[in-house]
Amino acid sequence: MRLNNKRAIVTAAGSGMGRAGCILFAREGAAVVVVDIDEKGARGTADAVKAAGGTAHVIVADLLKADECERVVHDGAKALGGLDLLWNHAGMPGPAEVEGLNLGAYAAAMDLNVRSGLLSSAAAAPYMRKAGGGSILFTASVAGLVGSMMAPVYSAGKFAVVGMVMSMAQRFAADKIRVNALCPGLTDTPMLPQFVNRNNDPSLQEENAKKLAAAIPMGRPGRPEELAHAALWLLSDDASYVTGIALPVDGGYVCR
């Protein structure tokens, strides 16, 4: 098992990629802390982890609050008896506008997409040093590698995540803490409709979905389990010499 006896915290783990990751990590031997703002979703993930034979703890938190980002790490590490792995998966699409931008919506998107992971990683580093090393993973996006005309605020945040990962990888390398970014393309999760319907016109959702899928060489969105397997590799010792990368898992979108 690739994560045998590892202790992991996963944010935004109540559904989608985060849930798929928790289940997979448990099957690979990790004890998992499931973090989400949605208690029902978080407990559903914990139940799925336990059904897979794993150990799961639930922490309900709003990561838009700075102190909550730190609390989930401290409480999670206490529940697990230490910390080896952190997946900063929490994020949101944010506003689509440039003209008429709502500054409150902009601030919330940047806080969740960038600041929450930075604060959680800062809280996690001492635990990982004590454990002799660790692995931190951020969920960025293909929109953090190539610009998105439909989501400039989201794209700005994810470019920031990629830059932060490259910088933190250098900063923590001497501590044997690896830091990487997973860059999903279009993925079939509960958040998908928010990306598909950026113009807020439900009548165009099906048309928009077809256009987005047509831009992917493999012709379809990814599945949460496919992203979870990539996350597993980046977090595991299979990637022991990999740090500071932004790995696209996107059906070929960025190589067009």
BATIPA-660541 format. One record per atom (N, C-alpha, C): residue in three letters; x, z, y. Coordinates in steps of 0.02 Angstrom, whole numbers. Example, Ala and Ser with C-alpha at 12.3 -4.5 7.8 and 13.67 -1.06 7.14 Angstrom:
# BATIPA-660541
ALA,660,390,-284
ALA,615,390,-225
ALA,660,390,-165
SER,642,354,-112
SER,684,357,-53
SER,645,394,2
This chain:
# BATIPA-660541
MET,42,0,-60
MET,0,0,0
MET,44,0,63
ARG,26,-42,110
ARG,70,-53,167
ARG,68,1,221
LEU,16,43,219
LEU,12,97,268
LEU,6,165,233
ASN,37,172,177
ASN,30,233,138
ASN,53,294,178
ASN,9,343,184
ASN,22,406,219
ASN,32,398,294
LYS,14,341,322
LYS,18,332,394
LYS,-44,361,427
ARG,-35,382,490
ARG,-89,412,529
ARG,-103,368,589
ALA,-164,344,594
ALA,-181,291,642
ALA,-240,310,686
ILE,-235,291,750
ILE,-291,295,797
ILE,-310,224,817
VAL,-374,208,814
VAL,-398,142,833
VAL,-454,152,885
THR,-445,123,944
THR,-497,127,995
THR,-545,67,989
ALA,-605,76,1018
ALA,-658,25,1012
ALA,-668,6,939
ALA,-674,56,897
ALA,-675,46,824
ALA,-746,50,795
GLY,-796,50,838
GLY,-864,57,814
GLY,-896,-6,788
SER,-862,-62,795
SER,-890,-126,772
SER,-834,-178,773
GLY,-850,-238,750
GLY,-806,-296,757
GLY,-737,-287,728
MET,-687,-310,765
MET,-618,-308,742
MET,-594,-236,730
GLY,-613,-190,775
GLY,-592,-121,767
GLY,-617,-91,702
ARG,-681,-103,686
ARG,-708,-78,623
ARG,-673,-110,564
ALA,-665,-176,566
ALA,-631,-211,511
ALA,-561,-184,501
GLY,-527,-169,557
GLY,-459,-142,552
GLY,-458,-74,520
CYS,-504,-29,540
CYS,-505,38,512
CYS,-516,36,436
ILE,-562,-6,414
ILE,-576,-11,342
ILE,-514,-38,305
LEU,-483,-89,332
LEU,-424,-118,301
LEU,-366,-69,300
PHE,-355,-34,355
PHE,-300,14,358
PHE,-310,70,307
ALA,-373,92,299
ALA,-387,143,250
ALA,-372,119,179
ARG,-391,57,165
ARG,-377,28,99
ARG,-302,23,87
GLU,-264,18,141
GLU,-192,13,135
GLU,-157,81,139
GLY,-197,135,139
GLY,-168,202,132
GLY,-167,245,194
ALA,-193,221,251
ALA,-190,259,313
ALA,-250,306,320
ALA,-238,363,353
ALA,-292,405,378
ALA,-306,382,449
VAL,-370,377,468
VAL,-389,343,529
VAL,-432,387,574
VAL,-417,384,639
VAL,-461,412,689
VAL,-499,355,722
VAL,-564,358,718
VAL,-609,305,745
VAL,-631,327,814
VAL,-612,288,865
VAL,-630,305,934
VAL,-678,252,961
ASP,-732,274,991
ASP,-779,228,1022
ASP,-824,266,1070
ILE,-851,232,1119
ILE,-899,263,1164
ILE,-967,269,1131
ASP,-979,228,1080
ASP,-1042,226,1043
ASP,-1035,270,981
GLU,-1065,329,983
GLU,-1058,376,927
GLU,-1086,348,863
LYS,-1144,315,867
LYS,-1175,287,807
LYS,-1129,235,774
GLY,-1100,192,816
GLY,-1054,141,789
GLY,-992,172,759
ALA,-965,223,793
ALA,-905,256,768
ALA,-918,290,701
ARG,-975,322,695
ARG,-991,356,632
ARG,-1005,305,577
GLY,-1032,248,595
GLY,-1041,195,546
GLY,-975,170,519
THR,-926,163,563
THR,-859,143,541
THR,-828,197,497
ALA,-834,260,517
ALA,-806,315,477
ALA,-837,316,408
ASP,-902,304,404
ASP,-935,303,339
ASP,-908,246,296
ALA,-895,188,328
ALA,-868,131,291
ALA,-797,145,266
VAL,-759,180,308
VAL,-691,199,287
VAL,-693,246,227
LYS,-737,294,230
LYS,-743,342,175
LYS,-768,308,111
ALA,-813,259,120
ALA,-837,221,62
ALA,-782,180,31
ALA,-732,162,71
ALA,-674,125,46
ALA,-621,171,17
GLY,-636,236,15
GLY,-589,284,-14
GLY,-541,314,35
GLY,-553,303,100
GLY,-507,328,150
GLY,-530,391,185
THR,-489,415,231
THR,-503,474,272
THR,-514,452,343
ALA,-569,475,374
ALA,-585,455,443
ALA,-609,514,483
HIS,-588,516,546
HIS,-612,564,595
HIS,-643,524,653
VAL,-693,551,685
VAL,-727,517,739
VAL,-714,553,805
ILE,-696,515,857
ILE,-691,541,925
ILE,-732,495,970
VAL,-781,524,1004
VAL,-821,487,1051
VAL,-791,496,1121
ALA,-776,440,1154
ALA,-742,445,1218
ALA,-757,384,1261
ASP,-756,395,1327
ASP,-762,342,1376
ASP,-693,329,1405
LEU,-661,276,1384
LEU,-592,263,1403
LEU,-585,234,1474
LEU,-641,228,1509
LEU,-637,214,1581
LEU,-614,276,1619
LYS,-617,334,1587
LYS,-594,396,1617
LYS,-523,410,1595
ALA,-478,418,1643
ALA,-407,425,1627
ALA,-393,484,1580
ASP,-426,541,1592
ASP,-411,598,1549
ASP,-436,589,1478
GLU,-487,546,1468
GLU,-511,532,1402
GLU,-461,491,1361
CYS,-424,448,1395
CYS,-372,408,1360
CYS,-319,453,1329
GLU,-302,504,1365
GLU,-252,551,1340
GLU,-282,599,1288
ARG,-345,619,1300
ARG,-377,666,1254
ARG,-384,637,1184
VAL,-403,573,1179
VAL,-413,545,1112
VAL,-348,546,1072
VAL,-292,537,1105
VAL,-228,539,1070
VAL,-211,609,1048
HIS,-217,657,1094
HIS,-200,726,1076
HIS,-247,753,1022
ASP,-313,741,1029
ASP,-360,764,979
ASP,-352,727,913
GLY,-337,662,918
GLY,-328,623,858
GLY,-265,644,820
ALA,-211,655,856
ALA,-149,677,823
ALA,-157,746,792
LYS,-196,789,826
LYS,-209,855,797
LYS,-249,850,732
ALA,-299,806,732
ALA,-340,798,672
ALA,-300,769,614
LEU,-253,725,631
LEU,-214,691,579
LEU,-151,728,559
GLY,-131,777,600
GLY,-68,811,586
GLY,-7,771,610
GLY,-17,729,659
GLY,36,687,686
GLY,10,617,699
LEU,54,572,718
LEU,32,504,735
LEU,88,454,721
ASP,70,400,686
ASP,117,346,672
ASP,96,280,704
LEU,30,269,709
LEU,5,204,730
LEU,-50,212,782
LEU,-49,169,833
LEU,-100,167,884
LEU,-120,95,898
TRP,-184,80,890
TRP,-209,14,908
TRP,-253,22,969
ASN,-228,0,1027
ASN,-265,0,1089
ASN,-309,-62,1091
HIS,-369,-55,1063
HIS,-412,-113,1055
HIS,-468,-117,1107
ALA,-480,-63,1143
ALA,-536,-61,1191
ALA,-527,-113,1246
GLY,-583,-145,1264
GLY,-582,-193,1319
GLY,-652,-218,1334
MET,-658,-257,1387
MET,-722,-285,1406
MET,-711,-352,1440
PRO,-761,-398,1439
PRO,-753,-463,1472
PRO,-744,-458,1547
GLY,-778,-411,1579
GLY,-774,-405,1651
GLY,-813,-460,1686
PRO,-812,-461,1753
PRO,-851,-510,1790
PRO,-822,-580,1785
ALA,-866,-629,1787
ALA,-844,-699,1784
ALA,-829,-727,1853
GLU,-853,-694,1905
GLU,-850,-722,1973
GLU,-780,-718,2003
VAL,-767,-763,2049
VAL,-712,-757,2097
VAL,-743,-748,2166
GLU,-785,-795,2186
GLU,-822,-788,2248
GLU,-880,-738,2236
GLY,-888,-692,2281
GLY,-940,-642,2272
GLY,-923,-590,2219
LEU,-859,-580,2207
LEU,-837,-533,2155
LEU,-860,-462,2171
ASN,-889,-429,2121
ASN,-906,-359,2126
ASN,-844,-318,2113
LEU,-820,-283,2163
LEU,-757,-247,2157
LEU,-761,-189,2108
GLY,-820,-159,2102
GLY,-828,-105,2053
GLY,-821,-131,1982
ALA,-851,-190,1969
ALA,-846,-220,1902
ALA,-774,-242,1889
TYR,-740,-266,1941
TYR,-670,-285,1934
TYR,-627,-225,1916
ALA,-637,-170,1951
ALA,-597,-110,1939
ALA,-609,-83,1868
ALA,-672,-83,1847
ALA,-687,-58,1779
ALA,-653,-100,1726
ALA,-655,-167,1735
ALA,-623,-211,1686
ALA,-548,-200,1683
MET,-516,-194,1740
MET,-444,-183,1740
MET,-426,-114,1713
ASP,-467,-64,1727
ASP,-453,3,1701
ASP,-457,4,1626
LEU,-510,-26,1598
LEU,-518,-25,1525
LEU,-468,-71,1491
ASN,-459,-131,1517
ASN,-416,-180,1484
ASN,-342,-165,1491
VAL,-322,-132,1544
VAL,-250,-121,1556
VAL,-233,-46,1556
ARG,-265,-9,1600
ARG,-245,62,1610
ARG,-256,105,1548
SER,-312,94,1513
SER,-327,138,1456
SER,-272,135,1404
GLY,-248,76,1388
GLY,-196,69,1338
GLY,-129,97,1361
LEU,-115,90,1426
LEU,-54,117,1454
LEU,-53,193,1448
LEU,-108,225,1467
LEU,-112,298,1464
LEU,-111,324,1392
SER,-147,290,1348
SER,-148,312,1278
SER,-79,304,1246
SER,-45,251,1263
SER,23,240,1236
SER,71,293,1261
ALA,65,310,1325
ALA,108,362,1353
ALA,97,429,1317
ALA,33,444,1301
ALA,18,506,1266
ALA,42,503,1193
ALA,42,443,1164
ALA,61,436,1093
ALA,136,439,1082
ALA,175,417,1130
ALA,248,411,1120
ALA,281,475,1096
PRO,267,534,1125
PRO,300,594,1100
PRO,285,610,1027
TYR,223,597,1006
TYR,205,609,935
TYR,244,561,890
MET,251,499,911
MET,287,450,870
MET,362,466,868
ARG,390,488,924
ARG,460,509,923
ARG,470,566,872
LYS,424,613,873
LYS,429,670,827
LYS,424,647,754
ALA,386,593,743
ALA,378,566,675
ALA,436,522,654
GLY,482,509,700
GLY,540,466,685
GLY,527,393,699
GLY,473,378,735
GLY,457,309,752
GLY,383,296,744
GLY,363,236,762
GLY,293,218,756
GLY,281,147,779
SER,218,130,783
SER,199,62,802
SER,137,65,846
ILE,140,31,903
ILE,85,27,950
ILE,64,-46,955
LEU,-1,-57,949
LEU,-28,-125,954
LEU,-81,-126,1009
PHE,-77,-177,1051
PHE,-127,-190,1102
PHE,-167,-252,1082
THR,-231,-252,1096
THR,-269,-314,1091
THR,-267,-348,1159
ALA,-232,-404,1162
ALA,-232,-446,1222
ALA,-284,-502,1209
SER,-264,-564,1216
SER,-310,-620,1207
SER,-272,-684,1216
VAL,-300,-739,1191
VAL,-272,-804,1209
VAL,-277,-813,1285
ALA,-326,-779,1317
ALA,-333,-782,1389
ALA,-276,-746,1425
GLY,-235,-710,1388
GLY,-174,-681,1415
GLY,-113,-724,1404
LEU,-124,-783,1374
LEU,-69,-831,1362
LEU,-81,-895,1400
VAL,-144,-915,1406
VAL,-163,-973,1446
VAL,-223,-953,1489
GLY,-227,-978,1549
GLY,-280,-958,1595
GLY,-349,-978,1570
SER,-398,-938,1590
SER,-468,-952,1572
SER,-507,-964,1637
MET,-531,-1025,1646
MET,-568,-1041,1708
MET,-634,-1003,1711
MET,-661,-983,1653
MET,-725,-948,1650
MET,-717,-872,1658
ALA,-657,-847,1652
ALA,-648,-774,1652
ALA,-582,-755,1686
PRO,-574,-769,1751
PRO,-510,-755,1783
PRO,-491,-681,1785
VAL,-540,-636,1792
VAL,-524,-565,1793
VAL,-501,-542,1724
TYR,-537,-563,1672
TYR,-517,-547,1604
TYR,-448,-574,1589
SER,-436,-636,1610
SER,-371,-668,1598
SER,-315,-630,1633
ALA,-328,-609,1696
ALA,-277,-572,1733
ALA,-260,-507,1697
GLY,-311,-472,1672
GLY,-299,-410,1636
GLY,-259,-421,1572
LYS,-275,-474,1536
LYS,-241,-485,1472
LYS,-170,-512,1483
PHE,-158,-550,1536
PHE,-88,-567,1554
PHE,-50,-503,1569
ALA,-82,-456,1604
ALA,-49,-392,1618
ALA,-32,-355,1554
VAL,-77,-356,1506
VAL,-65,-323,1441
VAL,-4,-353,1407
VAL,1,-419,1406
VAL,58,-452,1374
VAL,123,-433,1408
GLY,123,-432,1475
GLY,183,-412,1511
GLY,201,-339,1498
MET,151,-296,1495
MET,162,-225,1481
MET,191,-216,1412
VAL,165,-252,1363
VAL,190,-248,1294
VAL,264,-267,1291
MET,281,-322,1323
MET,351,-344,1322
MET,397,-293,1355
SER,373,-261,1407
SER,413,-210,1442
SER,418,-146,1401
MET,361,-123,1374
MET,362,-61,1335
MET,401,-69,1270
ALA,401,-129,1242
ALA,440,-140,1181
ALA,514,-126,1193
GLN,539,-146,1251
GLN,609,-133,1267
GLN,619,-58,1281
ARG,572,-29,1316
ARG,579,41,1336
ARG,581,88,1275
PHE,540,73,1224
PHE,533,118,1167
PHE,573,98,1106
ALA,611,44,1110
ALA,648,20,1051
ALA,697,72,1025
ALA,730,107,1070
ALA,779,158,1048
ALA,745,216,1012
ASP,681,225,1023
ASP,643,278,990
ASP,613,255,924
LYS,628,194,904
LYS,601,164,843
LYS,525,157,846
ILE,502,145,907
ILE,431,132,918
ILE,423,58,936
ARG,388,21,893
ARG,377,-50,907
ARG,312,-58,946
VAL,310,-107,990
VAL,251,-120,1032
VAL,237,-195,1031
ASN,177,-214,1010
ASN,159,-284,1005
ASN,88,-296,1030
ALA,72,-359,1040
ALA,5,-379,1061
ALA,-25,-428,1012
LEU,-87,-417,996
LEU,-128,-464,957
LEU,-169,-504,1007
CYS,-169,-570,1000
CYS,-203,-613,1048
CYS,-257,-653,1013
PRO,-317,-624,1006
PRO,-371,-660,972
PRO,-395,-719,1014
GLY,-417,-771,979
GLY,-456,-822,1011
GLY,-530,-803,1004
LEU,-573,-852,1009
LEU,-644,-839,1000
LEU,-656,-808,932
THR,-689,-750,931
THR,-698,-713,868
THR,-771,-690,862
ASP,-797,-694,802
ASP,-867,-679,790
ASP,-878,-603,786
THR,-885,-572,844
THR,-897,-501,850
THR,-959,-490,894
PRO,-983,-428,898
PRO,-1041,-415,941
PRO,-1029,-433,1015
MET,-966,-439,1036
MET,-952,-456,1105
MET,-952,-531,1117
LEU,-955,-570,1064
LEU,-951,-643,1071
LEU,-1002,-672,1120
PRO,-1066,-651,1117
PRO,-1114,-680,1164
PRO,-1095,-671,1238
GLN,-1060,-617,1254
GLN,-1040,-605,1323
GLN,-988,-656,1345
PHE,-946,-679,1299
PHE,-897,-730,1316
PHE,-929,-799,1318
VAL,-976,-811,1273
VAL,-1009,-876,1269
VAL,-1053,-889,1330
ASN,-1087,-836,1353
ASN,-1136,-844,1407
ASN,-1109,-818,1473
ARG,-1051,-843,1493
ARG,-1020,-819,1555
ARG,-1060,-840,1617
ASN,-1101,-893,1611
ASN,-1140,-914,1669
ASN,-1209,-880,1671
ASN,-1220,-831,1627
ASN,-1281,-791,1627
ASN,-1345,-833,1621
ASP,-1341,-886,1583
ASP,-1399,-929,1570
ASP,-1410,-933,1495
PRO,-1456,-892,1468
PRO,-1465,-891,1395
PRO,-1481,-959,1365
SER,-1512,-1003,1404
SER,-1529,-1069,1377
SER,-1468,-1112,1362
LEU,-1411,-1093,1391
LEU,-1350,-1131,1380
LEU,-1304,-1100,1327
GLN,-1326,-1045,1297
GLN,-1282,-1009,1251
GLN,-1261,-1051,1191
GLU,-1309,-1086,1160
GLU,-1293,-1127,1102
GLU,-1246,-1184,1121
GLU,-1261,-1216,1178
GLU,-1218,-1271,1201
GLU,-1148,-1247,1216
ASN,-1143,-1189,1249
ASN,-1077,-1161,1265
ASN,-1038,-1143,1202
ALA,-1073,-1115,1153
ALA,-1040,-1097,1090
ALA,-1011,-1159,1056
LYS,-1047,-1214,1057
LYS,-1023,-1275,1026
LYS,-962,-1302,1063
LYS,-963,-1298,1129
LYS,-906,-1321,1169
LYS,-844,-1280,1155
LEU,-854,-1213,1151
LEU,-797,-1170,1138
LEU,-768,-1182,1068
ALA,-812,-1190,1019
ALA,-788,-1203,950
ALA,-753,-1270,947
ALA,-777,-1320,985
ALA,-745,-1386,984
ALA,-675,-1385,1013
ALA,-660,-1335,1054
ALA,-593,-1329,1083
ALA,-543,-1297,1035
ILE,-567,-1273,978
ILE,-524,-1240,928
ILE,-507,-1291,874
PRO,-443,-1307,862
PRO,-427,-1356,811
PRO,-458,-1342,743
MET,-463,-1278,724
MET,-494,-1262,660
MET,-571,-1264,662
GLY,-599,-1274,722
GLY,-669,-1289,729
GLY,-718,-1232,721
ARG,-695,-1170,724
ARG,-740,-1113,715
ARG,-710,-1051,746
PRO,-753,-1001,761
PRO,-726,-936,783
PRO,-690,-900,725
GLY,-648,-854,742
GLY,-616,-812,691
GLY,-665,-760,665
ARG,-648,-731,608
ARG,-686,-676,580
ARG,-649,-611,594
PRO,-686,-557,605
PRO,-652,-493,620
PRO,-600,-475,568
GLU,-613,-489,504
GLU,-566,-472,451
GLU,-501,-512,458
GLU,-505,-572,483
GLU,-443,-612,493
GLU,-399,-581,547
LEU,-431,-556,599
LEU,-392,-522,651
LEU,-365,-456,626
ALA,-404,-421,585
ALA,-382,-357,558
ALA,-319,-365,515
HIS,-316,-419,476
HIS,-257,-430,435
HIS,-195,-443,477
ALA,-203,-478,533
ALA,-147,-489,578
ALA,-125,-423,610
ALA,-174,-381,628
ALA,-158,-315,655
ALA,-121,-272,604
LEU,-144,-275,542
LEU,-111,-238,489
LEU,-37,-257,484
TRP,-24,-321,485
TRP,46,-344,480
TRP,88,-318,538
LEU,62,-324,598
LEU,100,-302,657
LEU,112,-227,656
LEU,65,-188,632
LEU,73,-116,631
LEU,116,-91,573
SER,119,-130,520
SER,152,-107,459
SER,227,-119,461
ASP,262,-90,412
ASP,334,-100,407
ASP,352,-170,384
ASP,303,-210,364
ASP,317,-281,350
ASP,342,-316,413
ALA,324,-289,472
ALA,347,-317,535
ALA,399,-272,568
SER,442,-242,527
SER,489,-191,551
SER,538,-216,604
TYR,551,-282,606
TYR,597,-310,655
TYR,560,-351,708
VAL,496,-337,716
VAL,454,-374,764
VAL,431,-326,818
THR,452,-338,879
THR,427,-299,936
THR,427,-343,998
GLY,379,-329,1042
GLY,375,-365,1105
GLY,343,-434,1100
ILE,307,-449,1046
ILE,277,-515,1040
ILE,203,-513,1056
ALA,177,-571,1074
ALA,105,-581,1085
ALA,83,-634,1035
LEU,52,-612,981
LEU,37,-656,924
LEU,-33,-686,931
PRO,-38,-752,941
PRO,-104,-783,942
PRO,-133,-790,873
VAL,-195,-768,865
VAL,-232,-777,803
VAL,-297,-811,825
ASP,-295,-877,827
ASP,-343,-914,868
ASP,-365,-982,841
GLY,-349,-995,777
GLY,-368,-1059,749
GLY,-334,-1119,780
GLY,-278,-1107,814
GLY,-239,-1161,844
GLY,-254,-1175,917
TYR,-293,-1131,949
TYR,-316,-1144,1018
TYR,-258,-1155,1067
VAL,-208,-1110,1066
VAL,-156,-1115,1117
VAL,-104,-1168,1102
CYS,-105,-1197,1044
CYS,-54,-1249,1028
CYS,-80,-1319,1041
ARG,-139,-1326,1071
ARG,-166,-1393,1083
ARG,-122,-1432,1131
